[in-house]
Amino acid sequence: MQAAYTGWVLKRFLKEWVLLTFLPLYLLLTFVVTFGTVSGDSMAPTLHEGERVLVLKYARWFSAWGLSRSFPQYGQLLVLKAPEGSEYSIEKGWFGIEYRPYMVKRLIGKPGDRIELREGEVYLNGEKIPEPYIKTARGADSMPEVTLKSDEYFVLGDNRSTGSSVDSRYYGPVKFRDLAGPVVPLF
């Protein structure tokens, strides 16, 4: 009798707690939304150290599944990972465990676009783009024109002071698979 009761309790626990609580939570955080905290000043003055953000993962998944073509959009703040193999793609965490950290950057270019930097000014397909989100003096960074291949996206941090943002200027374009979703600042 005890074994039957224990089996019933275990099945009920699995059904009620795992399937009804943890599985929906896992699906929500994997495919719909998740929260994050800004680390560093590469997106200043738009986002600041310690600021909480909401990552809208569903936009990326809808686009990947062909249900929407609205992601990503020019000028959108995105959570992403640096390209695999880049010296900026791996960090060491606790106990020396390596991982690929997420970062927030602004989308500047999409597949087929030509991107060039001239003394801190960004040119998209030969036209200087307005960047009202940049409030401080830009660095004098220049970069020869690059043409983005299919599935390549060019991202920059809003803080363009030399050395303040590690972005596509350093690690090159990112692939769609490395984009997690657009960002909404919370507080």
N, C-alpha and C positions, 0 to 999 in steps of 0.2 A: 504494500500500500504506500509506503514511504517513497519508493522509487517512482511510482506513478505520479505522486503529488509533486515531487521534485521536477520531473519531466514537464509537468503541466506549468509549474512556476517558471521554469526556464523558457518554455515556448511563449508564455505570456509576456515575460520580460523582453524577449527578442522582438516579439510582435509590437508591443506597445512602446518600448523605449527606443529600440534601434530603428525599426522600420517607420514608426510614426513620429519620432523626434529627431534622431540623428540623420537619417537619410534625407528628409526634406531640408534640414539645415545644411547638409553637405551640398545638395543640389542648388540651393539658394546661393551659397557662397561661391560655388564653382561656376555657375552659368548665369546668375542674375546680377547680384551686387556684392560688394565687399567693402570694408573700410580700410583706410590706411592713414599713416602719419608721415608728414613731410620731414625729411632728414636732409639738412644742408640748405644752402642759400642759392642754388643754381636757378631757381625759379623766382627769386626776388625781383621786383616787388609784388608780383602776382600772388605767390605763395611763400610762406615763411616757415622757418624751422618750427616743428612741433604742431603745425596746423593740421587739422583732421580733414580728410577728403573721403568722398564716396566714389568708388570705381564702378561704373556702369558696364559690367561685363556682358550683359545681354546684347548690347549694340555690336560688339565684336562677334559674338556667336551668330546673331542674325545675319550679319554680313558673310561670315564663313559658310553658313548653310544656304546662302543665296536668297534669303528672305528679305533682305534690305541692302541697298547700295549707299546708304547715307553715312556709313562709317568707313574710314575716318574722314574728317572734314578739315580743310585748310584752317590753320589757326587754332585748332582744337587742342586742349591739354590732354595728353595721353599718358597712361601708365604703361611702361614697356620694360623690356630687358635689353641690354646691350647684345649685339650679335655674338653668337657662339664663336669661340676661337679668338675673340678680341681680348687684349690684355685687360680691358675694363669689364669683362663679363663675369669674372669670378672674384669673390671676396671670401675671406676666412671669417667664420663665425666662432661660436663657442667651441672649445676643445679642438680648434684647428679645422673644423669641418668646412669644406668649401661649398659655396652655393652661388646661384645667379641672382643677384638682387634686382628688385624692381626699382624704377626711377620714373620721375615725372618730367616730361618735355613737351614742347609745342610742335605740332606738325607744320612743316614748312613746304615740303614737296612730296608729290605722289609719283607713281610709275609714269615714265615718259617725260617728266619735267626736267628742265635744266636749272641747276642751282649754282650761284656764284656769290662769293662774298668779296666786296671791295671796301677796304678800310672800315670794316664793321657794318657796312650796309648790305642787306640781302637782296639779291636779284633773282626773280623767278621768271624763267623763260625770257630773259632780257629786260624785264621791267622791274624797277625798284619797288619793293612791297612796303606799304605803310605798316609800321609796327608801333601803335599807340601804347602798347603794354610795356614798352621799354622806357623807363623813367630816368635812368642814369646814363652817363656817358658810356659809349660803347668802346670796346677795345679796338685796336687798329688791325684786327685780324683780317687777312685776305685769304681767299681760297680760289684756286682756278675752277672754272666751270666744270661741273660733273653732270652727266645725263643719267637719270635713274632708270634702271632696268625694270622689267615687269616684276612685281612683288617687292619693290624697294621703296622705302619711305625715308625722308630726310627730316630729322628732328633737331631742334635747338632749345637750349635753356633761355629763359628771359634775361638772366643776369649775364650779359656778354662781356663783362670785365674779363680781361685776359686771365685764364686759368680758373675762372669761377664755375664754369659748367663743362662737364665732360659730356659731349653729345656727338652728333654725326660728324662734326668737324674732326673728331679724334678717332672714333671707332667706325665711321662710315655709315652708310644707309642701314636701316633695320628692315627685317622681313615682316610680313603680315603675321606670321606665327608668333613673333615676339611681342606683338601688341596685346595688351590685356583689356583695354577699354578706355573710354573717355573719363575725365575726372570732373567732379563737382565739389568745390570747396564747401566745407561744413562750418567750421568755426576755428 
